[in-house]
Amino acid sequence: MEKRLGDFRWAVVDLDGTLFDSKKLFRKVLKLLAFLGLGFDSSGDNSSFENLAYRFFERIEGKNPRLFKGAREFLEKLKNSNVKILISTGSKLAIAERELDYAGVDFFEIILGREIPKKEHLLSFTKELNISLERFASDTFFIGDQLFDMKLAKKYGIHGIGITNTVNRRRLIEAGAEKVVESFKQLIELI
């Protein structure tokens, strides 16, 4: 990725674990579940585990998580560079909007929540913006903390930037991240 972030037209940003520090507790719960033998099943049937994780997120949603250090400044600098910011979250839309309002950040053109499967968010953005996927992909970067975020960006030819808030650098790169940063301070330097 040779372009400066401020030269892109759109930025897709994940919410939980990327902008909001809401996954520390989730990681602790995952470790506890693994310790208790309730983690991922090596046979590949993880439906009960995924259901448990989904219920966990429903419980913590709306608890007013705080922004990661530097996130507000990063969003302000993007907006001042005329980059349109789009949110892709696994949270319910109403809860995401309430959390963003509580945090005092209102920089977003479109916010998509779990009412639409996250794997369909990028295509939904193109429909909302009334542009082709090719045009969107060439002028968009996606910042996320999860492997799925990077795989999704790569699948659609979008520039993926992993942030190591919840997953390590090596795994984000393996999942398709073109660039990996450790903080919003590093992202600000890329604008």
Backbone hydrogen bonds, N-H to C=O, Kabsch-Sander energy under -0.5 kcal/mol:
donor,donor_aa,acceptor,acceptor_aa,energy
5,L,190,L,-2.5
7,D,4,R,-1.8
8,F,5,L,-1.3
9,R,139,D,-1.5
10,W,139,D,-2.2
11,A,84,K,-2.6
12,V,141,F,-3.0
13,V,11,A,-0.5
13,V,86,L,-3.0
14,D,143,I,-2.3
15,L,88,S,-0.6
17,G,20,F,-2.7
18,T,15,L,-1.2
19,L,15,L,-1.5
20,F,15,L,-2.6
21,D,66,R,-2.9
22,S,20,F,-1.8
27,R,23,K,-2.8
28,K,24,K,-1.9
29,V,25,L,-2.3
30,L,26,F,-2.5
31,K,27,R,-2.3
32,L,28,K,-2.2
33,L,29,V,-2.9
34,A,30,L,-2.6
35,F,31,K,-2.5
36,L,32,L,-2.1
37,G,34,A,-1.4
38,L,33,L,-3.7
44,G,41,D,-1.9
46,N,44,G,-1.2
50,E,46,N,-3.1
51,N,47,S,-2.3
52,L,48,S,-2.1
53,A,49,F,-2.6
54,Y,50,E,-2.6
55,R,51,N,-2.4
56,F,52,L,-2.1
57,F,53,A,-2.3
58,E,54,Y,-1.9
59,R,55,R,-1.6
60,I,56,F,-1.8
61,E,57,F,-1.9
63,K,60,I,-1.4
68,F,19,L,-2.8
71,A,68,F,-2.2
74,F,70,G,-2.3
75,L,71,A,-2.5
76,E,72,R,-2.5
77,K,73,E,-2.4
78,L,74,F,-2.3
79,K,75,L,-2.5
80,N,76,E,-2.6
81,S,77,K,-1.0
81,S,78,L,-0.8
82,N,79,K,-1.9
83,V,78,L,-2.3
84,K,9,R,-3.0
84,K,82,N,-0.5
85,I,107,F,-0.7
86,L,11,A,-3.4
87,I,110,I,-2.8
88,S,13,V,-2.0
89,T,112,L,-2.4
96,A,92,K,-2.7
97,E,93,L,-2.8
98,R,94,A,-2.0
99,E,95,I,-2.7
100,L,96,A,-2.6
101,D,97,E,-2.3
102,Y,98,R,-2.7
103,A,99,E,-2.1
104,G,100,L,-0.7
104,G,101,D,-0.9
105,V,100,L,-2.3
106,D,104,G,-0.5
109,E,85,I,-2.7
110,I,85,I,-0.8
112,L,87,I,-2.6
114,R,91,S,-2.5
116,I,113,G,-1.8
120,E,117,P,-2.6
121,H,118,K,-1.6
124,S,120,E,-2.2
125,F,121,H,-2.5
126,T,122,L,-1.6
127,K,123,L,-1.8
128,E,124,S,-2.6
129,L,125,F,-2.6
130,N,126,T,-0.8
131,I,126,T,-2.2
136,F,132,S,-2.4
137,A,133,L,-3.1
138,S,134,E,-1.9
139,D,135,R,-0.9
139,D,136,F,-0.9
140,T,137,A,-1.0
141,F,10,W,-1.5
142,F,159,H,-2.8
143,I,12,V,-2.8
144,G,142,F,-0.5
144,G,161,I,-2.0
150,M,146,Q,-1.4
151,K,147,L,-2.6
152,L,148,F,-2.5
153,A,149,D,-2.3
154,K,150,M,-2.5
155,K,151,K,-2.5
156,Y,152,L,-1.6
157,G,154,K,-1.3
158,I,153,A,-2.8
159,H,140,T,-1.6
160,G,158,I,-0.7
161,I,142,F,-3.3
162,G,160,G,-0.5
162,G,179,K,-2.6
163,I,144,G,-2.0
164,T,181,V,-2.2
165,N,163,I,-1.2
166,T,163,I,-0.7
172,L,168,N,-1.9
173,I,169,R,-2.4
174,E,170,R,-2.5
175,A,171,R,-1.6
176,G,173,I,-1.5
177,A,172,L,-2.4
178,E,160,G,-2.2
179,K,160,G,-1.5
181,V,162,G,-2.8
184,F,69,K,-0.7
187,L,183,S,-1.4
188,I,184,F,-2.9
189,E,185,K,-1.6
190,L,186,Q,-0.6
190,L,187,L,-1.2
191,I,188,I,-1.4
